[in-house]
């Protein structure tokens, strides 16, 4: 063995631990780690280019996370049977790790950098998403790539009042707090999760518990780096060139930038004002200087604009649009805007607007989740769309972005815990937020618009949910800071924090915090949460002016759903061979019927817009599941299912057929059954008995008809038994011949 393996172990308590190993796999990467916890194993690698592409003034960081199907002993779905594009759950993990790592790289480091984490072995109980951030940071720690870490990422859940770090999957199912927290040894850099209407203090307690675990994991990475010999060693780089003379001249634009920031103008007006100042300055430069120093010029102008905006807030307490730090932008909304939808709303706050639609569906509309670790279905879907026109831009559409997936998931987590239980609301629910204007906090507009659309559609949510995005501006030198309520897009871009908080009147339901600086103190975090609470309540009160509670009923064109249970052993009879029975029921009643086995019972769901159609379908399904007894001597009406030469098979009751023999159709002799009956028509008949040997039901139509005058029973008619008579009957092709009679008896017996 020509390589050295180094290991480090982290004790999670309760007999569980995490091991970090380096030096065995992926040795050509700049750094690689194998993380193991239980049977879950992750391979994390990082590679960073030694060269920098021209005109790059940011960190081109790519974080990729993939779950290999082989890790769980499964085959990928689809025709090609191989892993393809990442699932939404994988994208969400990528975003969690990216947001924790990105602010920790040096601001002047611009080399293309790729972090790849792969799930190589899976454990049913140990969830990998809470380990990916640790693995990613550890592989950087054993490399020479510049990084102001290490960081780590943990899940903290409150189960029965106890805070648990990286809970097992079975434990998480009982949690009322589920948070992913990332941080360094002494600060928090990222938070995201969902809660069951908890208080701000309870959320802070969870973050503090996570911070203690993060500190231990960061120290373990430092110890591992010391074993490897990479601790304190960074590669040399020079990714930025500076011209102090040019920077000084650009800094002279500060008064003009500050004046433009003071005007309290709209987004487009501010953009034009800042652009005019920049253009005037650039035009004063020589062509040679513009060409040679364009790269650094762009950064200097950005920096002086950023300083003007931040100083305005820190020194004057005034924001770009003229608001104070705690002010919320004007709000207006509307519901029932789209008459063809099952529910719709418009929510507008300042220059951010969401048009959200509600669609109600049946079990067949559930989303199938077929991932490496789970195969299940989802009844609540929320999709967020961010078209380029919402920011006045022109750009091609390239499919759903990671940002759209992340914002949609945040809004979904904010609303999911106020939805009624499945027993009360069996619908599959889909919300779609179309962002029509954007100037900050469009995901929170989605939460507010989603609440309004649900109430407009008659969904009995337990409480309305509102959301707000908080910002932060700090000055390290003076120690000044300002927490901003309901931030603008520019305040997000030029500020230090984007902290989204959603909740009801009782408490918080979801949150997402991203830092652009290296961490935040708990005191500032508490202040931001308290200020967010006041903002959320104000926004919710404005929403209630639009619609104060869910409508009493669904829209008239929305589907109605009835669910009920049937014995498990009747599921097959309801479905029928090849689905024949249930398909016929759906076609004949014009309903949508589904049935599934749940704990040995059949759960039936019947959906339609027509109440009478649902009632008929329910009646017919229950008749199969709880069949009434066919009474001899009773009259019935049923559909002709099949016509044979010797009679017709007729449905007596759902799932029960009987033979209406040709001789029982009419009092006269019937030569052809189709002279009297057609397949699919309804016919009235009487149950006259059962076959003594087979038990089959005997039916008669003619007994319900008036007997013709002078009718003589066949037993009383003269018999024609001589050979000539029989020959005459065969010559006439009479179907009453003995051969035909024997064939009819055989066919009847076989049927």
JOMO-V933613 format. One record per backbone hydrogen bond with DSSP energy under -1.0 kcal/mol. CO is the residue of the C=O (numbers start at 1). NH is the residue of the N-H. E is the energy in kcal/mol with one decimal. If there is no record, write none. Layout:
BEGIN
CO,NH,E  CO,NH,E
END
This chain:
BEGIN
6,22,-2.2  8,20,-3.1  10,18,-2.8  13,16,-2.0  16,12,-2.2  18,10,-3.3  19,36,-2.3  20,8,-2.1  21,34,-2.9  22,6,-2.6  26,29,-1.0  31,46,-2.0  33,44,-2.9  34,21,-2.0  35,42,-2.5  36,19,-2.6  37,40,-2.1  40,37,-2.4  41,120,-2.5  41,121,-1.5  42,35,-2.5  43,118,-2.5  44,33,-2.6  45,116,-2.4  46,30,-1.2  46,31,-1.3  47,114,-2.8  53,56,-1.1  59,61,-2.2  60,113,-2.1  62,115,-3.1  64,117,-2.8  66,119,-2.8  68,71,-1.3  69,72,-1.5  69,74,-2.2  70,73,-1.4  71,122,-2.2  87,91,-2.3  88,92,-2.3  89,93,-1.5  90,94,-2.3  91,95,-2.2  92,96,-1.9  93,97,-2.2  94,98,-2.8  95,99,-2.5  96,100,-1.0  97,101,-2.3  98,102,-2.8  101,104,-2.1  102,105,-1.3  104,148,-3.1  106,109,-1.8  112,49,-2.8  113,62,-2.6  114,47,-1.9  115,64,-2.9  116,45,-2.7  117,66,-2.1  118,43,-2.4  119,68,-1.5  121,41,-2.4  125,169,-2.1  128,131,-2.3  128,132,-1.0  131,135,-2.2  132,136,-2.6  133,137,-2.4  134,138,-2.5  135,139,-1.9  136,140,-1.1  137,141,-2.2  138,142,-1.4  140,143,-1.7  144,235,-3.0  152,183,-2.1  154,181,-2.8  155,166,-3.6  156,179,-2.6  157,164,-3.3  158,176,-2.0  159,162,-1.7  162,159,-2.8  164,157,-2.5  168,172,-2.2  169,173,-1.1  171,174,-1.6  172,175,-1.8  176,196,-2.4  177,158,-1.4  178,194,-2.1  179,156,-2.8  180,192,-2.2  181,154,-2.6  182,189,-2.4  182,190,-1.8  183,152,-1.9  187,184,-2.4  189,515,-1.2  190,182,-3.0  191,513,-3.7  192,180,-3.6  193,511,-2.1  194,178,-2.4  195,197,-1.1  198,508,-3.5  199,203,-1.9  200,204,-2.2  201,205,-2.2  202,206,-1.7  203,207,-2.1  204,208,-2.6  205,209,-2.2  206,210,-2.2  207,211,-2.5  208,212,-1.7  209,213,-1.4  210,214,-2.5  211,215,-2.1  212,216,-1.4  213,217,-2.0  214,218,-2.6  215,219,-2.2  216,220,-1.7  217,221,-1.6  218,222,-1.9  219,223,-2.1  220,224,-2.1  221,225,-2.6  222,226,-1.9  223,227,-1.8  224,228,-2.2  225,229,-2.1  225,230,-1.9  225,231,-1.1  230,233,-1.9  243,247,-2.6  244,248,-2.3  245,249,-2.0  246,250,-2.5  247,251,-2.5  250,253,-2.4  251,254,-1.8  253,257,-2.5  254,258,-3.0  255,259,-2.2  256,260,-2.3  257,261,-2.2  258,262,-1.5  266,270,-2.7  267,271,-2.3  268,272,-2.2  269,273,-2.2  270,274,-2.8  271,275,-2.2  272,276,-2.3  273,277,-1.7  274,278,-2.2  275,279,-3.1  276,280,-2.2  277,281,-1.7  278,282,-2.7  279,283,-2.6  282,285,-1.6  286,290,-2.6  287,291,-2.2  288,292,-2.7  289,293,-2.3  293,297,-2.3  294,298,-1.9  295,299,-1.1  296,300,-2.3  297,301,-2.4  298,302,-1.9  299,303,-2.3  300,304,-2.2  301,305,-2.0  302,306,-2.5  303,307,-2.3  304,308,-1.9  305,309,-2.1  306,310,-2.4  307,311,-2.7  308,312,-1.8  309,313,-1.4  310,314,-2.8  311,315,-2.8  312,316,-1.2  312,318,-1.6  313,317,-1.2  319,322,-2.3  323,319,-2.0  324,327,-1.1  325,485,-3.0  330,350,-2.5  332,348,-2.6  334,346,-3.0  338,341,-1.5  343,358,-3.1  344,336,-1.9  345,356,-2.3  346,334,-1.9  347,354,-2.5  348,332,-2.3  349,352,-1.7  352,349,-2.7  353,436,-1.8  353,437,-1.3  354,347,-2.4  355,434,-2.6  356,345,-2.1  357,432,-1.9  358,342,-1.3  359,430,-2.2  361,428,-2.1  362,365,-1.6  363,366,-1.7  367,378,-1.9  369,376,-2.2  374,371,-2.4  376,369,-3.4  378,367,-2.1  379,429,-3.0  381,431,-2.7  383,433,-3.2  385,435,-2.3  387,390,-1.5  388,391,-1.6  388,393,-2.2  389,392,-1.5  390,438,-2.1  401,405,-2.0  402,406,-2.6  403,407,-2.9  404,408,-2.2  405,409,-2.0  406,410,-2.1  407,411,-2.0  408,412,-2.1  409,413,-2.5  410,414,-1.7  411,415,-1.5  412,416,-2.3  415,418,-1.7  418,462,-2.8  421,424,-1.2  421,425,-2.1  428,361,-2.8  429,381,-3.1  430,359,-2.2  431,383,-2.9  432,357,-2.1  433,385,-2.9  434,355,-2.5  437,353,-2.5  441,445,-1.5  442,446,-1.7  443,447,-1.5  444,448,-2.1  445,449,-2.9  446,450,-2.6  447,451,-2.1  448,452,-2.0  449,453,-2.5  450,454,-2.3  451,455,-2.2  452,456,-2.5  453,457,-1.8  454,459,-2.4  455,458,-1.2  455,551,-2.5  459,461,-2.2  466,503,-2.4  468,501,-2.7  469,487,-1.6  470,499,-3.0  471,484,-2.3  472,496,-3.4  473,482,-2.2  475,479,-2.4  480,475,-2.5  482,473,-2.1  484,471,-2.8  488,492,-1.8  489,493,-2.3  490,494,-3.0  491,495,-1.0  496,516,-2.7  498,514,-2.2  499,470,-3.6  500,512,-2.3  501,468,-2.3  502,509,-2.4  502,510,-1.3  503,466,-2.3  507,504,-2.5  508,198,-1.7  509,195,-2.6  510,502,-2.6  511,193,-2.0  512,500,-3.4  513,191,-1.8  514,498,-2.4  517,519,-2.3  520,188,-1.2  521,525,-1.9  522,526,-2.5  523,527,-2.0  524,528,-2.4  525,529,-2.1  526,530,-2.3  527,531,-2.3  528,532,-2.1  529,533,-2.0  530,534,-1.6  531,535,-1.9  532,536,-2.8  533,537,-2.0  534,538,-1.9  535,539,-2.3  536,540,-2.6  537,541,-2.1  538,542,-1.8  539,543,-2.1  540,544,-2.2  543,546,-1.7  543,547,-1.6  555,558,-1.8  560,608,-2.0  562,606,-2.9  564,604,-3.1  566,602,-2.6  567,570,-1.8  568,571,-1.4  570,574,-2.0  571,575,-2.4  572,576,-3.1  575,582,-1.7  576,579,-2.1  577,580,-1.3  579,583,-2.1  580,584,-2.1  581,585,-2.4  582,586,-2.1  583,587,-2.3  584,588,-2.7  585,589,-2.2  586,590,-1.4  586,591,-1.1  592,607,-2.6  594,605,-2.8  596,603,-2.9  598,601,-1.6  601,598,-3.3  602,566,-2.7  603,596,-1.5  604,564,-1.9  605,594,-2.3  606,562,-2.7  607,592,-2.9  608,560,-3.1  610,614,-1.8  611,615,-2.3  612,616,-2.1  613,617,-2.3  614,618,-2.9  615,619,-2.2  616,620,-2.1  617,621,-2.6  618,622,-2.7  619,623,-1.6  620,624,-1.2  621,625,-2.5  622,626,-3.4  631,634,-1.6  634,687,-2.3  636,685,-2.4  638,683,-2.6  639,651,-2.6  640,680,-2.8  642,649,-2.7  644,647,-1.3  646,662,-2.7  647,644,-3.3  648,660,-3.4  649,641,-2.6  649,642,-1.4  650,658,-2.6  653,656,-3.2  656,652,-2.4  656,653,-1.5  658,650,-2.9  659,699,-1.5  660,648,-2.3  661,664,-2.3  662,665,-1.1  664,701,-2.6  664,702,-2.3  672,675,-2.1  673,676,-2.1  673,677,-2.3  678,681,-1.7  681,640,-2.4  683,638,-2.2  685,636,-2.6  686,700,-1.9  687,633,-3.3  689,698,-3.6  691,695,-2.1  696,691,-2.7  697,659,-1.2  698,688,-2.2  698,689,-1.1  700,686,-2.3  701,704,-1.5  702,705,-1.6  708,711,-1.7  713,716,-2.0  714,717,-1.2  722,726,-1.9  723,727,-2.6  724,728,-2.7  725,729,-2.3  726,730,-2.2  727,731,-2.8  728,732,-2.0  729,734,-2.4  730,733,-1.5  734,737,-1.6  737,741,-2.5  738,742,-2.6  739,743,-2.2  740,744,-2.6  741,745,-2.0  742,746,-2.2  743,747,-2.6  744,748,-2.5  745,749,-2.1  746,750,-2.5  747,751,-2.1
END
